Amino acid sequence: MAKRYNVKVKVVKQVGHCAAEHKVGDEFFITSKTPGGMCLSAFAALYPTLRVLQFGGTFPWVKDPEVYPGIACPDAENPVVFEMRRVEL
């Protein structure tokens, strides 16, 4: 079985009113289960990139292979931007 990494998700930007009340500085740790308190729409947007980070993959356009710098939730009127980072828990 491939090594699985943990991922820390952090809100780095929030514009307007987030219905889920996410705010800059909020953090979620993702191991083998979904994080409590995270908006389902945001989790769905993060999921593909999350899986790449969890299983050791990288993105050639990102400078630091351990960090994906920003993915926004799908609410275009009130976007919340999340940074994802591989971590050891």
N, C-alpha and C positions, 0 to 999 in steps of 0.2 A: 504494500500500500504506500502511496506517495505521502511525503511529509505534508502535514496540514499546519498552516500558520494561523495565528490569531490576528485579528485586524481591529485597530482602534479607529472609530469614525468620529470626527469632530466637526461641529458646525463652525465654519470660518467666516460666513457672511449670511446675513438675513435681511431681506428688503420687504417692507410692507408688513402685513399681519399674517403670521403663520397660524393656520387653523389648529395645528397640533401643538402650538406654543413652543416650538423649537426656537432657541436663541443662540447667539454667538457664544461659544465656550462649552455648549452641551457636548458630552462625550458618551459614546456607546461602545462597548466591547463585544465583538462578535467572535464566538468560538465555534461550537458545532450547533448552536441554537440561535434563533432570531433574538434580537435584543428587545427587552421590555421597554415600552414607552416610545419606540420609534414609529413615526407615521408609516403606514403600509405603502403609500404611494412613493415616499422617499426610499424605503427599503427596496421596492421593486426597481427603482431607477438605479440604485447602487449595486444591485445583485450581480449583474454580469461582471463588473470590474472587481467586486468583492471576491468572486470565485477565482479569478485570475490571481489575485494577491494571496488568497488562502492556499493555493497549490503551487506557489513559487514562480508563477509567470511574471513577465515584465512587459512593458510597453515601450517600443523604441523611441517614441516622441517625448518621454518623460525623463528628466535628468536624473532623479534619484529613483532607482528601481524599487525601493522600499516604501515609497510614498506616491500616491496618486493625488495631485494637488487640488482637484476640484470637480465635483459633479453636482449639478443642481437638481432639486426635486422638480417634478413636472408642472408645478404651479407657476406659469409665466408671469402672472400678476404680482405674486408674492414669493419670489424664489428664495429657497434656502440652499446654500452651497456647503457641501460636505467635503472634507479632506479624509482620505483613507490611508492608514499607515500599518504596515506589518509590525507586530510587537510580540514580545515574549511575555506571557502572563504567568 
